[in-house]
Amino acid sequence: DYLASLTDAGWLVIDAPGEADDGLFARDSNGRPLVRDAATDSVVPAETATRPLLGGCAILADGRRAVPVFAHLAQRYRDQAYAPEAVAERCGVPAATISRIAAEIGHVAFEQPVFVDQPWTDARGVEHPGFVGRPVAMHAMRGISAHANGFQICRALHLLQLLIGSVD
């Protein structure tokens, strides 16, 4: 729900190898990003969608294929090159420990959420009575970011925060 409602995870990315706009967001004639709406299974501006689909693909009005941001992300990280067994030695952390920590993060985020009863208004002007809090925190300040590849480490942490809905 968090990814579909509050991020660009459903925005369509043009899949047209060799064309200048390959890999860019698909937009309508007014420049608004497009999504595939779950309610109608049609391509619509993101701001008008009932609920953007996060997977699959869409055919744009010009006949080209487009895929949601989240589908690209999922495809990349489901690659066996990122499996705990494949990265354990490089990370210096046993595969079993990586799997255990991942399971703990997922369990706490999705099985032990808290509801924060604090009204708020999102960027689209929609009012909400409160929000779901994921009691998982990560901190990536000077220690991580000052090292070689620190940006990529911080990026990975922030992607994890997005995936579990713990931003803000």
C-alpha positions, 0 to 999 in steps of 0.5 A, spaced: 500 500 500 505 504 501 509 503 495 503 504 491 500 510 494 506 514 496 511 513 492 513 513 484 514 505 484 508 504 480 510 510 475 511 507 468 518 506 465 519 506 457 522 500 455 524 502 448 531 499 447 535 504 442 530 510 443 532 516 446 527 516 451 528 508 453 529 508 461 525 515 462 518 515 465 512 515 460 508 521 460 502 524 457 502 530 453 501 534 459 508 531 462 504 527 467 507 521 469 503 515 467 501 508 471 497 502 469 491 503 474 489 497 477 481 499 477 481 499 470 487 496 467 488 502 463 494 507 462 492 513 466 496 519 469 499 517 476 495 523 479 488 520 477 489 512 478 485 509 483 491 504 485 497 503 480 499 496 479 506 495 481 508 489 476 507 487 469 507 491 463 503 496 459 502 498 452 503 505 451 498 509 446 504 509 441 504 502 442 511 502 446 512 497 452 513 500 459 514 497 465 513 500 473 519 502 477 517 497 482 518 491 477 524 493 474 527 494 482 524 487 483 527 484 477 534 486 479 534 484 486 531 477 485 537 476 481 541 470 484 547 475 484 544 478 490 542 472 494 545 471 501 549 465 499 552 469 493 554 475 497 556 472 504 563 472 502 564 479 499 560 482 505 564 478 511 557 476 513 554 468 513 549 467 508 545 464 514 546 471 518 543 475 512 537 471 511 536 471 519 536 479 519 532 480 513 527 475 516 527 479 522 526 486 519 520 483 514 517 480 521 517 486 525 515 491 519 509 487 517 507 483 523 508 488 528 506 495 525 503 500 529 498 505 527 500 513 529 493 516 530 496 523 527 492 526 521 496 528 515 495 531 508 499 527 503 503 531 497 496 530 492 492 534 498 489 527 500 487 527 508 489 521 512 487 520 519 494 517 521 499 512 518 502 505 519 509 506 522 514 500 521 518 499 527 524 498 524 530 504 523 536 504 519 541 510 520 546 512 515 550 518 516 558 520 516 560 513 518 557 509 512 557 515 507 564 517 508 567 510 505 568 508 498 562 506 495 558 509 501 553 512 497 551 505 494 550 503 501 546 509 503 542 508 497 541 500 498 539 502 506 534 507 503 531 502 498 530 497 504 526 503 507 522 504 501 520 497 500 518 496 508 514 503 508 519 505 514 520 512 511 518 518 515 
